[in-house]
Amino acid sequence: MIKKINFLVILAMMFVFGAHADEGMWLPYSINGQNLADMQRLGCKLTAEQIFSFNQPSLKDAIVQFGGGCTGELISPEGLLLTNHHCGLSYVQTHASVEHDYLKDGFWARSKDQELPNEGLTVSFLSYIEDVTELVLKGVTSNMSEEARAEKIDANRKQLAKERKGDKAIKVEIIPFYHGNQYILFVYDVYKDVRLVACPPWGIGKFGADTDNWTWPRHKGDFCIFRVYTAPDGSPAEYSKKNVPMKSKHFLPISLKGVQPGDYTMILGYPGSTDRYSASGSVKNVIELEGPAIVDCRTTKLEQYRKHMDADPAVFIQYASKQASVSNYWKYYIGQVKQLKRNKVYEKRLEQEKAFRQWAAQDKNRSAKYAGIFDEMDNYWDHQSKYTKALIYHREAGWRGGEAVTFALRFRAVNNAFSDKSVSKDDIKAYVKKMKGSVQDFFKDYDQALDRDVTIALLNLFYKDVNPAQLPATIKKVGDKTGGDFTAFVDNAFAKSIFVDADKLNAWLDNPKPLSKDPIYALMYDILQSYWNLSDEAEKVNCSRADRLYMEGLMEMQKDRNFYPDANFTMRLTYGSVQDCKPADGITYNYITTLDGVMAKYVPGNWEFDVPQDLIKLWESHDYGRYANENGDLVVNFITTNDITGGNSGSPVIDANGNLIGLAFDGNWEAMSGDISFENEVQRTICMDMRYLLFIIDKMANAQNLMQELKIVD
């Protein structure tokens, strides 16, 4: 039995009525009362138990955490799982080659024995939730220092998680909410045999690529299909040929009805991170320091990626997923900074803080409780401003910059073992033997020429842009000597290092020795040590107490505000409707796009806007079958007012009756500030229409084995 949630959540639920129904990432087990009334007012026909239940199959049983950062949903009785193309891209890429270019041409398993295993891919089903705030805060007192408080909470969380897990094959997480005012325990069943079933060609799944990313109108078939396998008894199991397709506890029927303006839409998924209750200093830091630093580093990296990928099809296959990963949040931060400024989010937070001060001053108890919190925040962000840019460059241009440098990180533990007298040579050899698989995987998708150019460009940028006093010693020494040109340094390092040459590294694996003199390893370690030192300095000032009290005070002060918890990759429900969008004066965007729009953007041979010939033929013949809308058009994408963020990629868009009508995959440019400040008038979720999915599977791929599995409703 789930414990009653504490007063903070009750308070939030009591006063949701006055807020926009579209805004809010709700914990689905708390959907009742006014939340459910709002959902029903918008058209929902489901009960709270049909949406989320531990006592009977419900929608939540069809929803999974896909990998480490996306959402997926079951769409058949046999564990067939749908997610976004960009969520599955890295797994498709591992199976692709120039001879079998599954990225360009797509992949369709015509029978279960053709489905491809994916090492390291897991899906997690939520099985239990409990509010454990009282247990986590046991022994915490108001007169504790923040350090002592954090240590006590951490110890309580670890002990509780250990007790709840026991010897069961489950994942247990205890997650803070409302800036540490609440703690909730989540238990997951984790399945490790997840096989690739289908992926559309690049010109469908990645159509529009970087140019269209984070924008509307969109014209993308952003889907990938996998299947979850279990041991014969239905339990989670590592990959085995003896495993069988999962027997789904619940799966989503797919609707052919399509969408109209005003139609109810509900999204269940795992949004990654939002920061909507942060103070003004945090917003200012993103606008002035964090966002620009990330954009500059990733722009430099992407320029080198593009140069090499355009020149060699084999390199394109190797780096397609890597480029997409770097590019996604490169464009995100460009848009976020622009829209934070445009929507005056910093100024709005200052006004909110001014109102808070006035409210606190009206009562002597409040005045005493919240005294000094803004001084703490200001001091913290003033302190952070001295380190933010340098820390980001250490990460983005340093130990996560060039691939060889990043790869060398994996060898820290074994290198440290050489100086540990308690570790024998046999132990080291056994450990190194386990690393051989990861070495093979790394070099399969590694191009030395590309990595050389990336490393040179990023180190040049690092030296030029970062305060000399905050540079790693190696970068400062080389940069001072060469005037900031790292070409010769990188060429020499690549000539000598084992981390850029498979033969050299395999020879080392056969006869491991200390790595400290390897130039790439030495560079990595110098950057990492510098990063740790800067982090230690940055962490000497914190404002966790002030953040926690400010959150508590806001919820007390603004009793009519929609205080859903910030996203933290736990299951959430959002509800809204299909709507068009008017992002600026004189501009109105329709709520749907069609295949005609795809062909209007079509550019033969262009990596972003090329289209498969099979799709062109179907468009020319207008052969859409039952997947056309009432006007005879094939709808590709639509937009809704739902509230989502990163992590929701692959989330199902569900209609009033619990049927699948869309697949969420993106947000819109005009609301890129949405992770920090929800924009009621312009924020939209971009979704792939399920009729387009069925059209691609049925008419283009002729994958009738998949069509027979699906439950399709009119």
C-alpha positions in Angstrom: 0.0 0.0 0.0 1.4 3.4 -1.0 1.8 5.8 1.9 0.0 9.1 1.8 2.1 11.8 0.2 3.2 14.6 2.4 1.6 18.1 2.8 3.7 19.6 0.0 2.2 17.3 -2.7 -1.3 17.7 -1.1 -0.9 21.4 -1.3 0.1 21.3 -4.9 -2.8 19.1 -5.8 -5.4 21.2 -4.0 -4.7 24.3 -5.9 -4.1 23.0 -9.4 -7.5 24.1 -10.7 -6.6 27.7 -11.4 -3.5 26.8 -13.5 -3.2 25.9 -17.1 -4.1 22.2 -17.5 -1.4 21.9 -20.1 1.4 22.8 -17.7 2.6 20.2 -15.2 4.6 17.0 -15.0 2.5 15.0 -12.6 3.4 11.9 -10.6 0.8 9.6 -12.1 0.0 7.8 -8.8 -1.3 11.1 -7.4 -3.7 11.7 -10.3 -7.1 11.9 -8.6 -9.4 14.6 -7.3 -9.0 17.9 -9.1 -6.3 16.6 -11.5 -8.6 13.9 -12.8 -11.5 16.4 -13.0 -9.4 18.7 -15.2 -8.4 15.7 -17.4 -12.0 14.7 -17.8 -13.1 18.3 -18.5 -10.6 18.1 -21.4 -12.2 14.9 -22.6 -10.4 12.0 -20.8 -12.6 8.9 -20.5 -10.3 6.9 -18.3 -10.4 6.3 -14.5 -7.4 6.9 -12.3 -7.0 3.1 -11.9 -7.0 2.6 -15.6 -4.1 5.0 -15.9 -2.0 3.9 -12.9 -2.5 0.9 -10.6 -0.6 -1.7 -8.7 -3.7 -3.8 -8.4 -4.6 -4.3 -12.0 -3.0 -3.8 -15.5 -3.0 -0.1 -16.4 -1.3 2.3 -18.8 1.8 2.6 -16.6 2.5 -1.1 -17.3 3.1 -0.3 -21.0 5.6 2.4 -20.3 9.4 1.9 -19.9 12.6 3.8 -19.2 14.4 3.0 -22.5 18.1 2.9 -22.0 19.6 5.7 -20.0 17.6 8.6 -21.2 14.4 7.9 -23.2 10.9 6.5 -23.0 9.3 3.6 -24.8 6.0 1.8 -24.8 4.7 -1.7 -25.5 2.5 -2.0 -28.5 1.8 -5.7 -28.8 1.0 -8.7 -26.6 4.5 -10.0 -27.3 6.7 -7.3 -26.0 7.0 -5.2 -29.1 8.3 -1.8 -28.0 8.1 1.6 -29.7 10.5 4.5 -29.2 12.1 7.3 -31.2 14.5 6.8 -34.0 17.0 9.1 -32.2 16.7 7.0 -29.1 17.5 3.8 -30.9 20.0 5.2 -33.4 23.1 4.2 -31.5 22.0 0.6 -31.4 21.1 0.6 -35.1 24.5 2.1 -35.8 26.4 -0.8 -34.0 24.8 -3.3 -36.5 25.4 -1.1 -39.6 28.2 -1.3 -42.1 29.0 0.0 -45.6 27.7 -3.3 -46.9 24.6 -3.3 -44.7 23.8 0.4 -44.2 20.9 0.1 -41.8 21.2 3.8 -41.1 20.6 4.9 -44.7 18.4 2.0 -45.9 16.6 1.0 -42.6 16.2 -2.4 -41.0 13.2 -4.7 -40.9 13.3 -8.1 -39.2 10.9 -10.3 -41.2 10.7 -12.9 -38.4 11.7 -13.0 -34.7 14.9 -15.0 -35.5 16.1 -12.0 -37.5 15.8 -9.6 -34.5 19.2 -8.3 -33.4 20.5 -8.3 -29.8 21.9 -5.1 -28.3 24.6 -5.4 -25.7 24.1 -3.0 -22.8 20.5 -1.9 -23.7 17.9 -2.3 -20.9 14.3 -1.3 -20.3 12.9 -0.7 -16.9 9.3 -1.1 -15.8 8.1 0.7 -12.7 6.7 -1.7 -10.2 6.4 0.2 -6.9 6.4 3.7 -5.4 6.5 4.9 -1.8 6.9 8.2 -0.1 9.9 7.7 2.2 10.5 11.3 3.3 10.1 10.5 7.0 12.6 7.6 6.8 15.2 9.6 4.7 15.0 12.6 7.1 15.2 10.5 10.2 17.9 12.0 12.5 18.1 15.2 10.5 17.8 18.3 12.7 17.4 22.0 11.9 20.7 22.9 13.6 22.8 20.6 11.5 25.3 22.1 9.0 24.4 21.4 5.4 27.4 19.0 5.1 26.2 17.0 8.1 22.6 17.1 6.8 23.7 15.8 3.4 25.8 13.0 4.9 22.9 11.9 7.1 20.4 11.9 4.3 22.9 10.0 2.0 23.5 7.4 4.6 19.7 6.9 5.2 19.0 6.7 1.5 21.7 4.1 1.0 20.6 2.0 3.9 16.9 2.1 3.0 17.7 1.2 -0.7 19.8 -1.7 0.5 17.1 -3.0 2.7 14.4 -2.7 0.1 16.4 -4.3 -2.6 17.6 -7.2 -0.5 18.6 -10.1 -2.8 15.9 -9.3 -5.3 16.8 -8.6 -9.0 15.3 -5.2 -9.0 16.5 -1.6 -9.2 15.7 0.7 -6.3 16.1 4.5 -6.4 15.3 7.1 -3.8 14.9 10.5 -5.5 14.6 14.0 -3.9 11.7 16.2 -4.9 11.0 19.9 -4.4 14.7 20.7 -3.7 15.0 18.1 -1.0 11.7 18.7 0.8 10.4 15.3 -0.2 11.9 11.8 -1.0 10.2 9.1 -3.0 11.3 5.5 -3.5 10.9 3.9 -6.9 11.3 0.1 -7.7 11.9 -1.1 -11.2 12.1 -4.5 -12.9 15.0 -4.3 -15.4 15.0 -6.3 -18.6 18.4 -6.8 -20.3 17.5 -8.7 -23.5 16.1 -6.0 -25.9 16.4 -6.7 -29.6 16.2 -4.4 -32.6 13.1 -5.2 -34.8 12.8 -2.3 -37.2 14.2 1.1 -38.1 13.0 3.3 -41.0 15.5 4.6 -43.5 17.5 7.8 -42.6 15.4 9.9 -44.9 12.4 9.1 -42.8 13.6 8.7 -39.2 16.2 11.5 -39.4 14.5 13.7 -42.0 15.3 17.4 -41.4 18.2 16.5 -39.1 20.0 19.5 -37.6 18.2 22.1 -39.6 14.7 21.1 -38.5 15.7 20.0 -34.9 13.6 21.8 -32.2 11.4 23.5 -34.8 7.9 23.4 -36.1 6.7 22.5 -38.8 8.3 19.1 -38.8 8.1 16.2 -41.2 9.9 13.3 -39.4 9.1 9.6 -38.9 11.0 9.5 -35.7 10.5 5.9 -34.6 12.4 2.7 -33.9 10.9 -0.7 -32.9 12.5 -3.2 -30.5 11.2 -6.3 -28.6 11.7 -7.2 -25.0 12.7 -10.8 -24.3 12.5 -12.7 -21.0 13.5 -16.0 -19.6 11.0 -18.8 -20.4 9.4 -18.3 -17.0 8.8 -14.6 -17.8 11.5 -13.2 -15.5 14.2 -10.7 -16.6 17.3 -12.4 -18.0 20.5 -11.6 -19.9 20.5 -12.3 -23.6 20.0 -16.0 -24.5 18.8 -17.8 -27.5 16.4 -19.6 -25.1 14.7 -16.4 -24.1 11.2 -15.8 -25.3 9.2 -12.6 -26.2 7.7 -10.9 -23.2 4.1 -11.5 -22.4 3.0 -7.9 -22.1 1.0 -7.1 -18.9 -0.5 -4.2 -20.8 0.1 -2.7 -24.3 -1.3 0.2 -26.2 -3.8 -0.3 -29.1 -3.1 2.0 -32.0 -5.9 4.3 -33.2 -6.6 5.2 -36.9 -8.9 8.0 -35.9 -6.4 10.7 -36.2 -6.4 14.1 -34.5 -8.5 17.3 -34.6 -8.0 20.6 -32.8 -9.2 20.3 -29.2 -8.7 16.5 -29.0 -7.6 15.3 -25.6 -3.9 14.2 -25.4 -2.1 12.5 -22.5 1.6 11.6 -22.3 3.2 9.2 -19.9 7.0 9.1 -19.9 10.2 9.8 -18.1 11.1 13.6 -18.5 14.8 14.1 -17.6 15.3 17.4 -15.9 13.6 20.8 -15.4 14.5 23.7 -13.2 11.3 25.7 -13.0 11.6 26.9 -9.4 15.2 28.1 -9.6 16.3 31.6 -8.5 17.3 34.4 -10.7 21.0 33.7 -10.3 20.6 30.3 -11.8 18.9 31.8 -14.9 21.5 34.5 -15.3 24.2 31.8 -15.1 22.6 29.8 -18.0 22.2 32.9 -20.2 25.6 34.5 -19.7 28.0 31.6 -19.0 26.7 28.0 -19.2 24.8 28.2 -22.5 27.4 30.1 -24.5 30.2 27.9 -23.3 28.5 24.7 -24.3 27.5 26.1 -27.7 31.1 27.3 -28.4 32.6 24.0 -27.6 30.1 21.9 -29.5 30.1 24.2 -32.5 33.9 23.6 -32.8 33.4 19.8 -32.4 30.5 19.6 -34.9 32.5 21.5 -37.6 35.2 18.8 -37.5 32.6 16.0 -37.5 30.8 17.4 -40.5 34.0 17.8 -42.5 35.0 14.2 -42.1 31.5 12.7 -42.3 30.7 14.4 -45.6 33.9 13.2 -47.1 33.6 9.4 -46.3 30.5 7.3 -46.1 32.2 4.8 -43.7 32.9 7.7 -41.3 29.3 8.9 -41.6 28.1 5.5 -40.4 30.7 5.5 -37.5 29.7 9.0 -36.3 26.0 9.4 -37.2 24.9 8.7 -33.6 27.7 10.6 -32.0 27.1 13.6 -34.2 23.4 13.5 -33.4 24.1 13.4 -29.7 26.4 16.4 -29.8 24.2 18.3 -32.1 21.0 17.9 -30.2 21.9 19.9 -27.1 24.2 22.2 -29.1 21.0 23.6 -30.8 19.1 23.2 -27.5 21.4 25.7 -25.7 21.3 28.1 -28.7 17.5 28.2 -28.5 17.3 28.2 -24.7 19.5 31.2 -24.3 17.7 33.1 -27.0 14.2 32.3 -25.6 15.2 33.0 -22.0 16.1 36.5 -23.1 13.1 36.9 -25.4 10.7 35.7 -22.7 12.4 37.9 -20.0 12.7 34.9 -17.6 15.5 36.5 -15.6 13.4 39.6 -15.0 10.4 37.5 -14.0 12.4 35.6 -11.4 13.7 38.9 -9.9 10.1 40.1 -9.6 9.1 36.8 -8.0 11.9 37.2 -5.4 10.9 40.8 -4.7 7.3 39.5 -4.0 8.7 36.8 -1.8 10.7 39.3 0.3 7.6 41.4 0.8 5.5 38.4 1.7 8.1 37.1 4.2 8.4 40.5 5.8 4.6 40.6 6.6 5.0 37.9 9.3 7.7 37.8 12.0 7.9 34.0 12.0 8.3 34.0 8.2 10.7 36.8 8.4 12.9 34.9 10.8 12.6 31.6 8.9 13.6 32.9 5.5 16.0 35.6 6.6 19.2 35.7 4.6 18.3 33.1 1.9 18.7 35.5 -0.9 22.1 36.6 0.4 23.1 33.0 0.4 21.9 32.6 -3.2 23.6 35.7 -4.4 26.8 34.7 -2.7 26.6 31.3 -4.3 26.0 32.4 -7.8 28.6 35.2 -7.6 31.0 32.4 -6.5 29.9 30.0 -9.3 30.3 32.7 -12.0 34.1 32.5 -11.4 34.2 28.8 -12.3 31.3 27.9 -14.6 33.0 28.6 -18.0 36.2 26.9 -17.0 34.4 23.8 -15.7 32.4 23.5 -18.8 35.5 23.7 -21.0 37.2 21.1 -18.9 34.3 18.8 -19.6 33.2 19.7 -23.2 36.7 20.4 -24.7 38.7 18.4 -22.2 38.0 15.0 -20.8 34.8 14.6 -23.0 36.4 16.4 -26.0 38.6 14.2 -28.2 37.5 10.6 -28.2 40.9 9.1 -27.4 41.1 11.4 -24.3 37.7 10.3 -23.2 38.5 6.6 -23.9 41.6 6.9 -21.7 39.3 7.7 -18.8 38.2 4.1 -18.7 41.8 3.0 -17.9 42.1 5.0 -14.7 41.2 2.1 -12.4 43.7 -0.3 -14.0 46.4 2.3 -14.0 45.8 3.0 -10.3 46.1 -0.7 -9.6 49.8 -0.8 -10.6 50.6 1.4 -7.5 48.3 -0.6 -5.2 50.3 -3.2 -3.4 47.2 -5.1 -2.5 46.5 -5.8 -6.2 48.5 -8.7 -7.8 49.7 -8.9 -11.4 47.2 -11.7 -12.0 44.4 -9.5 -10.7 45.5 -6.7 -13.1 45.6 -9.2 -16.1 42.2 -10.5 -15.2 40.8 -7.0 -15.1 42.5 -6.1 -18.4 41.1 -9.2 -20.0 37.5 -8.0 -19.3 38.3 -4.7 -21.1 39.0 -6.3 -24.4 35.4 -6.2 -25.6 35.2 -2.4 -24.9 38.4 -1.9 -26.8 37.0 -3.7 -29.8 33.8 -1.7 -29.7 35.7 1.6 -29.4 37.8 1.1 -32.5 34.9 -0.2 -34.6 33.5 3.3 -34.6 36.7 5.3 -34.3 38.4 7.4 -37.0 41.8 8.7 -36.0 41.9 11.5 -38.6 38.6 12.9 -37.4 39.6 12.6 -33.7 42.9 14.3 -34.4 41.2 17.3 -35.9 38.6 17.4 -33.1 41.3 17.3 -30.4 43.4 20.0 -32.0 40.4 22.3 -32.5 39.1 21.9 -29.0 42.5 22.3 -27.3 43.0 25.5 -29.3 39.7 26.8 -28.2 40.3 25.7 -24.6 43.5 27.6 -24.4 42.1 30.7 -26.1 38.8 31.0 -24.1 39.6 30.0 -20.5 41.2 32.2 -17.8 45.0 31.2 -17.9 44.9 30.7 -14.1 42.2 28.0 -14.6 43.9 26.0 -17.4 45.2 22.5 -16.8 49.0 22.7 -16.5 49.7 20.8 -19.8 47.4 23.0 -21.9 48.8 26.2 -20.4 52.4 25.0 -20.9 51.9 23.9 -24.5 49.7 26.9 -25.4 52.1 29.4 -24.0 55.0 27.9 -25.9 53.1 27.6 -29.3 50.9 30.7 -29.2 47.8 28.5 -28.8 48.5 26.1 -31.7 48.2 22.4 -30.5 48.7 20.8 -33.9 52.3 19.6 -33.2 51.4 18.5 -29.7 48.4 16.4 -30.8 50.3 14.9 -33.7 53.1 13.8 -31.4 50.7 12.5 -28.8 48.8 10.5 -31.5 52.1 9.1 -32.8 53.0 7.7 -29.4 49.8 6.9 -27.6 48.2 3.5 -27.4 44.7 5.0 -27.3 44.5 5.9 -31.0 45.8 2.6 -32.4 44.1 -0.7 -32.0 47.2 -2.8 -32.5 49.2 -0.8 -29.9 46.4 -1.1 -27.4 45.8 -4.8 -28.0 49.5 -5.3 -27.5 49.3 -3.4 -24.2 46.3 -5.6 -23.2 48.5 -8.7 -23.6 51.3 -7.1 -21.5 49.8 -4.3 -19.4 52.1 -1.7 -17.9 51.6 1.7 -16.1 50.1 4.3 -18.4 51.2 7.5 -16.7 53.7 8.3 -19.5 51.3 7.7 -22.3 50.8 11.3 -23.7 47.0 10.9 -24.2 46.5 9.3 -20.7 48.7 12.0 -19.2 46.7 14.8 -20.9 43.4 13.2 -19.7 44.6 12.9 -16.2 46.0 16.4 -16.1 42.6 17.8 -17.3 40.8 15.6 -14.8 42.9 16.7 -11.9 42.4 20.4 -12.9 38.7 19.8 -13.1 38.6 18.2 -9.6 40.5 21.1 -8.2 38.2 23.7 -9.7 35.2 21.7 -8.6 36.4 21.6 -5.1 36.9 25.4 -5.2 33.4 25.9 -6.7 31.8 23.7 -4.1 33.2 25.6 -1.1 30.1 27.7 -1.3 26.6 26.2 -1.7 23.0 27.4 -1.3 21.2 24.1 -0.8 19.6 25.3 2.4 18.4 28.5 0.8 17.1 26.6 -2.3 15.2 24.2 0.0 13.6 27.0 2.1 12.8 29.1 -0.9 10.9 26.1 -2.5 9.0 25.5 0.7 8.2 29.2 1.0 7.1 29.6 -2.6 4.6 26.7 -2.1 3.2 28.4 1.0 3.1 31.9 -0.6 1.6 31.0 -4.0 -1.2 28.7 -3.0 -2.8 29.1 -6.4 0.2 28.1 -8.4 0.8 24.7 -10.2 3.5 23.2 -8.0 4.1 19.9 -9.8 7.6 18.6 -9.1 10.5 19.3 -11.4 11.4 16.5 -13.8 14.0 14.0 -12.6 13.6 11.0 -14.9 10.8 9.5 -12.9 7.5 8.6 -14.5 5.2 11.6 -15.1 1.9 12.2 -16.7 1.0 15.4 -18.7 -2.3 16.3 -20.2 -3.4 18.8 -22.8 -4.9 18.9 -26.3 -4.1 19.1 -30.0 -3.8 22.8 -30.9 -2.3 25.0 -33.5 0.3 27.7 -32.5 0.7 31.4 -32.9 4.3 32.0 -31.9 4.6 35.6 -33.0 2.6 38.5 -34.4 1.2 37.6 -37.8 2.4 34.0 -37.7 0.1 31.0 -37.2 1.2 27.4 -37.5 -1.2 24.6 -38.4 -1.6 21.7 -36.0 -0.5 19.1 -38.6 2.0 18.5 -41.3 1.6 16.1 -44.2 3.7 14.0 -46.7 3.3 16.9 -49.2 5.4 18.9 -46.8 8.1 16.2 -46.8 8.3 16.3 -50.6 8.4 20.2 -50.6 11.6 20.0 -48.5 13.0 17.1 -50.5 16.6 17.7 -51.7 18.1 14.7 -53.6 21.4 13.6 -52.2 21.2 16.0 -49.2 22.0 14.2 -45.9 19.3 16.1 -44.1 16.5 16.2 -46.7 16.9 13.3 -49.0 13.9 10.8 -49.2 13.8 7.1 -50.0 12.6 6.3 -53.5 9.9 3.9 -52.2 8.4 6.8 -50.3 8.5 9.1 -53.3 6.6 6.5 -55.4 3.9 6.1 -52.8 3.5 9.9 -52.7 3.4 10.2 -56.5 0.6 7.6 -56.6 -1.1 9.0 -53.6 -1.3 5.4 -52.3 -2.0 6.1 -48.6 -4.8 3.5 -48.1 -6.7 3.7 -44.9 -4.0 5.9 -43.3 -5.1 9.0 -45.2 -7.1 11.7 -43.3 -10.5 12.9 -44.2 -9.0 15.2 -46.9 -7.0 12.3 -48.5 -3.7 13.6 -47.1 -1.2 11.5 -45.1 -0.5 13.3 -41.8 3.1 13.0 -40.7 3.4 15.1 -37.5 1.1 17.1 -35.2 1.5 19.3 -32.2 -0.1 19.4 -28.7 -0.1 21.6 -25.6 1.5 18.8 -23.5 4.4 19.6 -21.1 7.5 17.5 -21.9 11.2 17.7 -21.9 14.3 15.6 -22.7 13.7 12.0 -21.6 10.2 12.2 -22.9 11.6 11.3 -26.3 9.7 8.2 -27.4 6.8 8.8 -25.0 3.3 7.7 -26.2 0.7 10.3 -27.0 -2.5 8.7 -25.8 -6.1 9.7 -26.6 -9.1 10.0 -24.3 -9.8 6.2 -24.5 -6.2 5.0 -23.8 -5.3 4.4 -27.4 -1.9 5.4 -29.0 -2.3 8.3 -31.5 1.2 9.7 -31.5 4.9 9.5 -30.5 6.4 12.5 -28.8 9.8 13.5 -30.1 10.5 17.2 -29.7 9.7 20.7 -28.5 9.4 23.9 -30.4 11.9 26.7 -30.9 9.7 29.5 -29.5 9.6 27.7 -26.1 13.2 26.6 -25.7 13.2 28.3 -22.3 10.6 25.8 -21.2 12.8 23.7 -19.0 13.3 26.8 -16.8 10.0 28.6 -17.5 6.9 27.0 -19.0 5.5 29.3 -21.8 1.7 28.8 -21.7 1.0 30.5 -25.0 3.6 29.0 -27.3 4.9 25.8 -25.7 4.1 22.7 -27.9 5.0 19.1 -28.1 5.9 17.8 -31.5 4.5 14.3 -32.2 4.6 11.7 -35.0 1.2 10.6 -36.1 0.6 6.9 -35.7 -1.0 6.7 -39.1 2.4 7.6 -40.6 4.0 4.8 -38.5 1.5 2.3 -39.8 1.8 3.6 -43.4 5.6 3.1 -43.3 5.3 -0.4 -41.8 2.5 -1.6 -44.0 2.7 0.2 -47.3 6.5 1.0 -47.6 8.2 -1.7 -45.7 5.5 -4.4 -46.3 6.4 -5.7 -42.8 3.2 -7.8 -42.4 4.7 -9.8 -39.6 4.6 -6.6 -37.5 1.1 -5.5 -38.7 -0.3 -8.8 -37.6 1.0 -8.2 -34.0 -0.6 -4.8 -33.6 -4.0 -4.1 -32.3 -5.4 -1.4 -34.5 -8.7 0.4 -33.7 -10.8 2.8 -35.8 
